[in-house]
Amino acid sequence: MAEYTTQMAAARQGIITPQMLAAAEHEGIAPEQLRAQLAAGQAVLPANKEHKCLKPYAVGRQLKTKINVNLGTSRDCLDIEQELAKVQSAVDMGAEAIMDLSTFGDTRSFRRRLAQECPAMLGTVPIYDALVYYNKPLAEISAQEWLAVFRMHAEDGVDFMTIHCGMNRSTAERFQNNPRLLNIVSRGGSLMFAWMRATGQENPFFEYFDEVLAICREYDVTLSLGDACRPGCLADAGDAAQIEELIVLGELTKRAWAQDVQVMIEGPGHMQLNQIAANMQIEQTLCHGAPFYVLGPLVTDVAPGYDHITAAIGGAVAAAAGAAFLCYVTPAEHLRLPDVDDVKEGIVAARIAAHAADLAKGIPGAREWDDAMAQARRNLDWEAQFNLAIDPEKARRYRASSRPDCDEVCTMCGKMCAVRNMNKALNNETVDIME
């Protein structure tokens, strides 16, 4: 087989890699169809050469909508075992990607353990880890030190990395000239903005983008071009800074593709429901159809404790309109580090959003799942309903907590159950409601 540097390079050479075969099988499409999307940059297949236990997935708007789970340690919550429990829960519940956003402790050991044990796609944000690794004031980190941490993450087996290279000096000036209600809410974006202000230097990931691309080619790292200017509240959605950054990211996407480096684009954030579809179209236009990876979008700012729901509403609309990858949001968003239960709630909400979008997009196989559930309900086959549920454990628990006298129905309707009675009526049986 011919040599290739990245999945994109292989696709452009007409090579169908083992990773493409596995990902295409998961999608239920022909490998050649996936290869063509990868070659055109319309899909990505994050697969670092050092991530040996990876189960390959492809991300693209014509494919099944994928979800990502954020986790990681912090100074206030340094419990590695709990984070590993979250990872296992996420994988068990069908999350395709894990992003390690650790900001405290022995981050490299944790990251390497993930790369050795976790089959999901692994993502990181190196700018966070640089502060931990160097353990010195932000302004004292040099441009080459930022890049060295990026290389370290590639060596450790990370499949995709978020870099906020669209937050350059021009974008920062645009932001300053157009004041926001909530300023910059991206953690990486705020750190890079502060670093540029303190040092007077250009964003190193922008200035030395060719060096970044060389590292990506060496390990086949997919770039997730970060949204430093994503809106953190409804009032800031679609403003000048957000659009300026998308323009820069579109330019960088073309430079990456010229080097056979795979690219995703990150997006909002907080945004009104009626603005989401248009925002997806703007991204596809400015960033040349590269897969869009969105946080939410959260469709209201007033639901702390329920932001997994506000994000799922926005995520379903976004993915139906072209987003390819949803970053989950938990009930703990804006409040605290999520625990294992929060992670589960966030994953379920994101999976519901992703599946709803896949139905709207007509993804092969999506409707069959719902039709199977409808048939199980018609048959009053409770075991089949549990097995088909996104969260079988919760469905079983709810059913078990309130059992009816008539075992074939539930306590909502009892013998007045429309499904039961229609089955009896159509079979010319007596409809016995009061017995």
Backbone torsions as a table, in degrees:
resi	resn	phi	psi	omega
1	MET	NA	141.8	-179.5
2	ALA	-63.6	152.4	177.9
3	GLU	-78.1	145.7	176.0
4	TYR	-146.5	154.5	-176.2
5	THR	-93.2	-39.6	-177.3
6	THR	-136.2	168.0	176.1
7	GLN	-61.1	-35.6	178.7
8	MET	-67.0	-41.6	178.5
9	ALA	-62.2	-43.5	178.5
10	ALA	-60.3	-46.1	-179.3
11	ALA	-59.4	-40.3	-179.3
12	ARG	-71.6	-21.8	176.6
13	GLN	-89.1	1.1	-179.4
14	GLY	82.6	13.3	-178.1
15	ILE	-92.1	131.0	172.7
16	ILE	-100.5	110.6	-175.1
17	THR	-81.3	165.3	174.5
18	PRO	-57.7	-35.5	178.4
19	GLN	-65.6	-39.3	177.3
20	MET	-64.5	-40.3	179.6
21	LEU	-61.4	-45.4	-178.7
22	ALA	-66.1	-42.8	-178.7
23	ALA	-67.6	-39.7	179.1
24	ALA	-65.1	-38.0	177.5
25	GLU	-62.6	-41.1	177.3
26	HIS	-62.3	-36.6	-178.9
27	GLU	-77.7	-21.6	-174.6
28	GLY	75.5	30.2	179.2
29	ILE	-124.7	166.9	178.4
30	ALA	-69.8	139.1	177.9
31	PRO	-54.1	-35.9	-179.7
32	GLU	-64.8	-34.6	177.9
33	GLN	-64.5	-42.4	177.8
34	LEU	-68.1	-42.0	179.3
35	ARG	-56.7	-42.5	-178.9
36	ALA	-64.1	-39.4	178.4
37	GLN	-66.0	-40.5	178.6
38	LEU	-65.5	-40.4	-179.4
39	ALA	-63.3	-34.4	-178.4
40	ALA	-87.5	-3.6	-178.3
41	GLY	78.9	8.7	-179.2
42	GLN	-84.6	-8.4	174.0
43	ALA	-145.1	157.9	175.5
44	VAL	-128.2	154.9	176.2
45	LEU	-131.2	84.8	-176.8
46	PRO	-65.2	119.2	-175.4
47	ALA	-157.5	79.9	176.0
48	ASN	-59.0	136.2	-177.3
49	LYS	-62.1	-20.5	-179.6
50	GLU	-92.6	-3.8	178.9
51	HIS	-92.9	86.9	-168.7
52	LYS	-75.6	-25.6	-176.7
53	CYS	-96.7	14.1	-175.1
54	LEU	-65.3	136.1	165.7
55	LYS	-96.2	111.5	-170.9
56	PRO	-70.5	136.4	172.3
57	TYR	-130.9	148.6	173.8
58	ALA	-107.8	148.4	-177.7
59	VAL	-123.0	122.6	178.8
60	GLY	-171.1	156.6	-174.1
61	ARG	-69.2	-19.4	177.0
62	GLN	-91.2	3.2	-176.8
63	LEU	-110.9	176.8	175.0
64	LYS	-58.5	138.2	179.6
65	THR	-70.5	126.0	-178.4
66	LYS	-98.8	158.7	177.5
67	ILE	-125.9	148.9	177.8
68	ASN	-117.4	145.5	178.4
69	VAL	-117.5	120.1	175.3
70	ASN	-85.8	139.0	173.1
71	LEU	-157.2	-175.8	179.7
72	GLY	136.4	162.3	-177.4
73	THR	-83.6	158.8	173.7
74	SER	-139.1	170.1	179.7
75	ARG	-58.5	-36.2	-176.9
76	ASP	-85.3	-20.1	-178.2
77	CYS	-135.7	84.4	-175.6
78	LEU	-107.1	74.9	-178.5
79	ASP	-126.2	93.8	-176.0
80	ILE	-61.1	-41.9	-177.3
81	GLU	-63.1	-37.5	177.4
82	GLN	-65.8	-39.5	178.9
83	GLU	-64.9	-38.5	177.7
84	LEU	-67.3	-34.7	175.7
85	ALA	-63.9	-38.1	176.8
86	LYS	-63.3	-41.6	179.2
87	VAL	-59.7	-48.6	-178.3
88	GLN	-62.7	-41.9	178.3
89	SER	-61.2	-42.5	-178.8
90	ALA	-63.8	-44.1	179.6
91	VAL	-65.0	-43.7	-179.7
92	ASP	-61.6	-31.3	-176.9
93	MET	-91.9	6.3	171.3
94	GLY	95.0	12.5	175.7
95	ALA	-67.8	133.8	-178.7
96	GLU	-85.9	-17.7	-175.3
97	ALA	-142.4	148.7	174.2
98	ILE	-125.0	128.8	172.5
99	MET	-108.6	120.2	176.5
100	ASP	-87.2	108.1	-178.4
101	LEU	-108.1	32.6	-177.5
102	SER	-58.9	139.2	-179.3
103	THR	-128.4	13.7	179.7
104	PHE	-160.9	153.0	176.2
105	GLY	90.2	-163.2	-179.4
106	ASP	-82.8	76.3	-172.4
107	THR	-65.1	-34.5	-177.0
108	ARG	-68.7	-40.8	178.7
109	SER	-62.1	-41.9	178.9
110	PHE	-63.7	-44.9	-179.0
111	ARG	-62.8	-43.4	179.6
112	ARG	-65.5	-36.7	178.0
113	ARG	-64.5	-40.3	176.2
114	LEU	-59.8	-44.8	-178.7
115	ALA	-65.7	-26.2	179.6
116	GLN	-84.7	-26.5	-170.5
117	GLU	-119.0	-23.8	-171.1
118	CYS	-94.4	122.1	-179.0
119	PRO	-80.4	-12.9	179.1
120	ALA	-72.5	158.0	172.5
121	MET	-57.8	138.1	-176.0
122	LEU	-112.3	125.4	178.2
123	GLY	-122.2	156.4	176.4
124	THR	-147.0	170.1	172.4
125	VAL	-123.2	96.5	-172.3
126	PRO	-57.5	-28.2	-178.0
127	ILE	-61.4	-33.0	176.9
128	TYR	-64.5	-46.8	-173.9
129	ASP	-69.3	-27.2	179.2
130	ALA	-59.7	-39.3	-180.0
131	LEU	-65.8	-36.9	177.5
132	VAL	-70.8	-45.5	-173.2
133	TYR	-65.9	-44.6	-176.9
134	TYR	-86.6	-25.0	176.7
135	ASN	49.9	52.9	177.3
136	LYS	-147.9	167.1	-177.6
137	PRO	-54.7	146.5	-177.6
138	LEU	-51.1	-47.5	-174.5
139	ALA	-67.2	-15.8	-177.9
140	GLU	-90.3	-5.6	176.0
141	ILE	-77.0	129.5	-177.5
142	SER	-87.9	164.5	178.7
143	ALA	-57.8	-43.4	-178.4
144	GLN	-69.4	-28.5	176.2
145	GLU	-69.0	-37.8	174.1
146	TRP	-57.8	-46.2	-177.8
147	LEU	-67.2	-33.9	-179.9
148	ALA	-63.8	-37.6	177.6
149	VAL	-68.7	-37.7	175.9
150	PHE	-58.5	-45.6	178.3
151	ARG	-62.3	-41.2	-179.3
152	MET	-59.4	-42.7	178.7
153	HIS	-64.9	-36.9	176.4
154	ALA	-64.1	-43.2	178.4
155	GLU	-61.9	-31.3	-176.5
156	ASP	-80.8	-5.7	174.7
157	GLY	102.1	16.6	-179.7
158	VAL	-72.1	130.8	-174.4
159	ASP	-82.3	-36.8	176.9
160	PHE	-142.1	143.7	-177.4
161	MET	-129.2	136.4	175.3
162	THR	-89.0	123.4	171.8
163	ILE	-127.3	135.7	-174.6
164	HIS	-93.0	59.9	-174.8
165	CYS	-80.5	-11.0	175.5
166	GLY	-78.2	-13.9	175.4
167	MET	-85.3	71.3	176.6
168	ASN	-95.8	-175.1	-174.8
169	ARG	-65.3	-32.6	178.5
170	SER	-67.7	-44.2	178.6
171	THR	-63.9	-40.5	179.3
172	ALA	-61.6	-39.4	178.3
173	GLU	-66.5	-40.3	178.2
174	ARG	-61.1	-42.8	178.1
175	PHE	-61.2	-44.4	-177.2
176	GLN	-67.8	-30.4	-179.6
177	ASN	-82.9	-8.9	179.9
178	ASN	-131.4	79.3	-173.3
179	PRO	-56.0	143.1	179.6
180	ARG	-106.9	161.9	172.8
181	LEU	-70.1	-39.5	-174.7
182	LEU	-120.4	15.8	175.6
183	ASN	55.1	-143.6	-179.5
184	ILE	-99.1	124.2	-179.0
185	VAL	-106.1	-7.7	174.8
186	SER	-69.9	125.4	-179.4
187	ARG	-62.1	-47.9	178.0
188	GLY	-65.2	-38.8	179.2
189	GLY	-63.9	-41.0	-179.8
190	SER	-67.2	-37.5	178.8
191	LEU	-65.8	-42.4	-179.7
192	MET	-70.1	-37.2	176.4
193	PHE	-60.8	-46.2	179.8
194	ALA	-63.9	-39.3	179.7
195	TRP	-64.4	-43.6	179.5
196	MET	-64.3	-41.3	178.5
197	ARG	-64.6	-38.8	-176.6
198	ALA	-74.2	-34.6	-174.5
199	THR	-100.8	-20.7	-175.3
200	GLY	75.1	9.6	-177.3
201	GLN	-98.9	164.0	175.9
202	GLU	-76.6	152.7	173.8
203	ASN	-53.4	119.3	-175.4
204	PRO	-64.5	-30.2	179.3
205	PHE	-71.2	-23.3	173.3
206	PHE	-84.9	-47.6	-176.5
207	GLU	-64.8	-37.5	-176.6
208	TYR	-112.3	39.9	-176.3
209	PHE	-60.6	-32.9	178.7
210	ASP	-64.6	-35.1	175.9
211	GLU	-67.5	-38.7	175.4
212	VAL	-59.2	-45.5	-178.8
213	LEU	-64.4	-36.0	178.5
214	ALA	-63.2	-40.1	177.2
215	ILE	-65.8	-42.9	179.0
216	CYS	-60.3	-42.0	178.6
217	ARG	-63.7	-39.7	-176.4
218	GLU	-63.6	-39.8	-175.2
219	TYR	-109.7	-5.4	-172.2
220	ASP	59.5	59.0	173.9
221	VAL	-92.2	133.1	174.3
222	THR	-85.9	131.8	177.0
223	LEU	-84.3	130.8	170.8
224	SER	-109.5	98.1	-173.0
225	LEU	-73.8	111.2	-167.3
226	GLY	-72.1	151.5	-178.3
227	ASP	-100.9	75.9	179.1
228	ALA	-58.2	-31.2	-176.9
229	CYS	-103.2	25.4	176.1
230	ARG	-62.6	143.8	179.8
231	PRO	-70.0	133.7	178.4
232	GLY	-100.5	1.7	174.5
233	CYS	-155.0	163.1	-176.5
234	LEU	-59.5	-35.3	-175.1
235	ALA	-64.1	-24.3	-175.3
236	ASP	-98.3	0.2	-175.8
237	ALA	-66.5	135.0	175.4
238	GLY	70.0	23.1	-177.7
239	ASP	-83.2	-179.6	-173.8
240	ALA	-60.3	-41.1	-177.9
241	ALA	-65.3	-41.3	179.4
242	GLN	-62.8	-43.8	-178.5
243	ILE	-71.4	-39.5	176.7
244	GLU	-57.0	-44.6	-179.2
245	GLU	-64.6	-41.0	178.1
246	LEU	-60.3	-37.6	177.5
247	ILE	-62.2	-45.1	178.6
248	VAL	-62.7	-43.9	-178.9
249	LEU	-64.6	-34.3	175.8
250	GLY	-63.8	-39.9	177.4
251	GLU	-65.6	-41.8	179.3
252	LEU	-68.3	-32.2	177.3
253	THR	-59.7	-45.5	-179.8
254	LYS	-63.9	-36.5	177.4
255	ARG	-66.2	-39.4	178.8
256	ALA	-66.3	-45.4	-179.9
257	TRP	-60.7	-33.6	178.6
258	ALA	-63.0	-21.6	178.7
259	GLN	-106.3	15.6	179.3
260	ASP	62.9	30.0	178.6
261	VAL	-99.9	131.2	-178.6
262	GLN	-76.0	147.0	-174.5
263	VAL	-139.0	136.5	164.1
264	MET	-117.3	156.3	177.4
265	ILE	-115.3	131.6	178.8
266	GLU	-92.6	147.9	-175.5
267	GLY	-138.2	-170.8	-170.4
268	PRO	-60.7	149.6	27.2
269	GLY	96.8	-154.1	178.5
270	HIS	-109.3	133.2	-175.4
271	MET	-163.9	138.8	176.7
272	GLN	-62.0	148.1	-176.5
273	LEU	-55.0	-40.7	-175.5
274	ASN	-74.9	-6.7	179.8
275	GLN	-100.3	-12.4	-168.6
276	ILE	-65.6	-50.4	-176.0
277	ALA	-59.3	-42.2	178.7
278	ALA	-63.6	-38.2	178.9
279	ASN	-64.3	-37.0	177.2
280	MET	-63.5	-39.5	179.5
281	GLN	-67.6	-39.6	177.8
282	ILE	-60.4	-45.3	179.7
283	GLU	-61.7	-45.4	-178.5
284	GLN	-61.5	-35.3	179.7
285	THR	-73.3	-52.0	-175.4
286	LEU	-70.2	-28.7	-176.6
287	CYS	-111.3	19.6	166.0
288	HIS	61.7	30.9	175.6
289	GLY	82.4	7.9	176.2
290	ALA	-60.9	147.1	-179.3
291	PRO	-56.8	139.4	-176.3
292	PHE	-104.5	129.7	-176.8
293	TYR	-116.9	113.8	-170.6
294	VAL	-118.3	146.6	173.2
295	LEU	-97.8	98.4	-173.3
296	GLY	91.1	-111.4	-7.3
297	PRO	-65.2	147.3	175.1
298	LEU	-80.0	126.4	-169.6
299	VAL	-94.0	-0.3	172.3
300	THR	-153.5	155.2	-177.9
301	ASP	-98.4	1.0	-166.3
302	VAL	-110.8	23.6	-175.1
303	ALA	-123.5	46.0	175.8
304	PRO	-57.3	136.9	-173.8
305	GLY	94.5	-17.1	179.8
306	TYR	-130.8	19.8	-174.6
307	ASP	-71.2	-12.6	170.3
308	HIS	-65.0	-29.1	178.3
309	ILE	-78.8	-45.8	179.4
310	THR	-62.3	-33.0	178.4
311	ALA	-73.8	-37.8	179.6
312	ALA	-65.7	-37.3	176.7
313	ILE	-60.5	-50.6	-179.6
314	GLY	-66.8	-38.0	-179.1
315	GLY	-63.9	-39.3	178.5
316	ALA	-62.5	-43.8	179.1
317	VAL	-65.9	-43.7	-178.4
318	ALA	-62.0	-47.6	-177.8
319	ALA	-68.1	-37.0	176.4
320	ALA	-62.8	-27.6	-178.9
321	ALA	-94.8	2.8	173.9
322	GLY	132.1	-13.4	176.6
323	ALA	-65.2	146.0	-173.7
324	ALA	-108.3	-18.9	-166.8
325	PHE	-145.2	124.3	-178.8
326	LEU	-109.3	127.3	171.5
327	CYS	-87.1	122.6	-177.1
328	TYR	-64.8	158.7	173.6
329	VAL	-130.5	136.9	-178.0
330	THR	-102.0	168.8	175.0
331	PRO	-61.3	-18.9	-177.8
332	ALA	-84.8	-5.6	-179.2
333	GLU	-51.7	134.4	-178.8
334	HIS	74.9	-1.5	-172.8
335	LEU	-120.7	-45.3	-178.5
336	ARG	-170.1	174.5	173.5
337	LEU	-66.4	131.6	-177.3
338	PRO	-70.0	145.7	173.3
339	ASP	-95.5	-174.3	-175.7
340	VAL	-61.1	-40.0	179.5
341	ASP	-66.6	-39.2	177.0
342	ASP	-61.6	-41.5	179.6
343	VAL	-59.6	-44.5	179.7
344	LYS	-61.6	-45.6	179.3
345	GLU	-60.0	-41.5	180.0
346	GLY	-65.8	-41.2	-179.8
347	ILE	-64.9	-45.7	-179.5
348	VAL	-60.3	-45.0	179.7
349	ALA	-61.9	-42.4	-179.7
350	ALA	-67.3	-38.1	179.0
351	ARG	-67.1	-37.2	175.7
352	ILE	-61.6	-45.6	179.3
353	ALA	-61.2	-44.7	-178.4
354	ALA	-63.6	-43.0	-178.9
355	HIS	-69.1	-39.2	176.8
356	ALA	-58.9	-40.8	178.5
357	ALA	-67.4	-40.6	179.6
358	ASP	-61.9	-36.1	174.9
359	LEU	-61.8	-44.9	-179.1
360	ALA	-65.7	-34.3	-178.9
361	LYS	-81.6	-10.4	-178.6
362	GLY	73.0	32.3	179.6
363	ILE	-63.3	132.6	-179.4
364	PRO	-54.8	130.9	176.8
365	GLY	91.8	-18.1	-176.1
366	ALA	-64.3	-48.3	-176.2
367	ARG	-67.6	-30.3	-177.8
368	GLU	-60.9	-34.7	178.6
369	TRP	-61.3	-48.1	-179.5
370	ASP	-66.4	-38.3	179.3
371	ASP	-65.2	-36.3	177.5
372	ALA	-64.9	-39.1	177.2
373	MET	-65.2	-41.6	179.2
374	ALA	-61.8	-39.9	178.6
375	GLN	-66.0	-40.1	178.3
376	ALA	-63.8	-37.4	177.8
377	ARG	-68.9	-40.1	177.9
378	ARG	-60.4	-38.2	-178.8
379	ASN	-82.9	-1.4	-174.7
380	LEU	52.4	38.9	-179.3
381	ASP	-93.4	92.3	-174.1
382	TRP	-67.2	-37.8	-179.7
383	GLU	-63.4	-41.6	177.4
384	ALA	-64.5	-39.3	178.1
385	GLN	-61.9	-42.4	178.7
386	PHE	-62.3	-45.5	-176.7
387	ASN	-65.6	-28.2	-179.3
388	LEU	-87.4	-12.1	-174.9
389	ALA	-70.0	147.8	174.6
390	ILE	-60.0	-36.7	178.1
391	ASP	-125.6	82.6	-176.6
392	PRO	-58.5	-37.7	-177.0
393	GLU	-60.9	-44.7	-179.3
394	LYS	-68.0	-39.6	179.0
395	ALA	-61.6	-44.9	178.4
396	ARG	-62.4	-43.3	-177.2
397	ARG	-63.0	-43.9	179.5
398	TYR	-63.3	-44.4	179.9
399	ARG	-61.3	-44.2	-176.5
400	ALA	-69.7	-24.7	-175.7
401	SER	-76.5	-12.5	-177.5
402	SER	-151.4	88.3	-174.6
403	ARG	-93.8	136.1	-179.6
404	PRO	-84.2	167.0	174.3
405	ASP	-66.6	-40.3	177.8
406	CYS	-93.7	110.0	-167.6
407	ASP	-67.6	-19.4	-175.8
408	GLU	-79.4	-13.1	-178.3
409	VAL	-113.6	-168.8	174.9
410	CYS	-123.5	174.0	-174.6
411	THR	-79.6	-1.2	174.5
412	MET	-68.5	-50.3	-175.8
413	CYS	-114.8	-20.4	-175.3
414	GLY	59.5	-138.0	-178.4
415	LYS	-73.8	-5.0	172.7
416	MET	-82.3	5.5	-179.7
417	CYS	-52.9	122.0	-178.0
418	ALA	-63.2	-38.4	-178.6
419	VAL	-64.3	-48.6	179.5
420	ARG	-59.0	-46.4	-174.1
421	ASN	-72.3	-32.8	175.4
422	MET	-68.4	-38.8	176.8
423	ASN	-59.3	-45.0	-179.6
424	LYS	-66.3	-44.8	-178.2
425	ALA	-62.4	-43.0	-178.9
426	LEU	-70.8	-22.0	177.2
427	ASN	-95.2	10.8	-179.8
428	ASN	59.0	35.5	177.3
429	GLU	-101.6	158.9	178.3
430	THR	-71.2	131.7	177.2
431	VAL	-90.0	99.9	-174.1
432	ASP	-98.5	92.0	-175.5
433	ILE	-87.2	-40.3	-171.3
434	MET	-94.3	-8.2	-177.1
435	GLU	-72.5	NA	NA
